[in-house]
Amino acid sequence: MNAGPWLSVPPPGYGGIENVVATLVPELRRLGVRVVLASVAASTLEVDERMSVFDDGQFHALQRPYNQVCGIAQAHLGGVVRALRAREDIDLVHDHVEAVGLATLAAMGPDGPPVLHTLHWDLGKHPDLYGHLDGGDRVRVNGVSVAQLARAPEALRAHSVGHVHLATPLAVDAHRRAPVERGDHVVILGRINPGKGQDVGARLAQRAGFRLVLAGPVGPYHRPEDLAAAGDQARQNPDVRFWYERVAPHVDGDRVRWVGTVAGRDRDDLVAGARATLFPLRWEEPGGTAVVESLALGTPVVATARGCLPELISHGRTGLLAGDEEELADLLVAASLIEPDECRREAASRFTPEVMARRYVELYDQVRQLSAPVLKLA
Ligand code: UDP
């Protein structure tokens, strides 16, 4: 299970991919799969074996210029390849490392192990890599939604074995959890970034007069005081620029607040106590971890109908989907008509770790069969 060098597993707070790995691995082990985790040494997830190149997560370096970033991913993958060459008992690599994981494992050629590479991101991002991918019979990919794969370049789609929706541990027994008391705030949970549209949400909150809490990192900065202390050089980061230029002007610390990254119980309480989670998207959201988490916590989702949202949310039953920004504010008012129990039941039936792990085990079997040499009978 290659989780990459960016964050420890489970992640300390924000961490979509690392959360998926932390959710998937315990279920796989329950189903009898032995798991070797390739991550950073600080990871605490219980596994059968582990390997790492870096001691700690390298997330802080992720948005530096290319020349400073690419060596980190390559150093990690170099360690993975050395480990794979040194042993013969790895039946399959499940890889989660954007671009570099796929390219490096494909470059191992016919001697390498079968690979399932999960595409967690927008597939318009790497046209050169995806447009010319040749993983032979050995390297396959899966998406995290139908909508995401539909946008994939042809060569990438040729390697696809389908999609697996994301899951959250919060979905286990979600339908049995006691309801929590609701506040009157709306929450946007996620990286602060143009695609996630926090500027749209903050503008709407000021115009329509609802209380909005923004939770999540701005670039590598997890707390408002860290961003403030970083000074002007932090503006080299595009998400920091987006924050200062487009979001911060609407953040008054009262109607609209930024609380930084929230984790664990604080995150769950913030979402469970909200009257809705808002996804004012400007991009095609590929997998939507925060969407399924919201359902598991019984909080209706109000979102722009982009990317995976129409697959995850049943309009009128578990959330409300808008065609454009103008509609979002009206739908937030209507969110009180959505039954929290209906949201929890949906999560408990569709987005549990067990549902996700069973689907991945099917795909592992499929990938291994597809990569097995055809035996010719004499
Ligand atoms: N998250 C968190 N604290 C925050 C903001 C986000 O724990 O302050 C988590 C969130 O609960 C989710 C993940 O980070 O599990 C974000 O994943 P998502 O797929 O929504 O976004 P992306 O991977 O595109 O950043």
Residues whose N, C-alpha, C, O or C-beta is under 5 A from the ligand:
A	BS01	UDP	G13 Y14 G15 G16 N19 L189 G190 R191 A215 G216 G260 T261 V262 A263 R267 G288 T289 A290
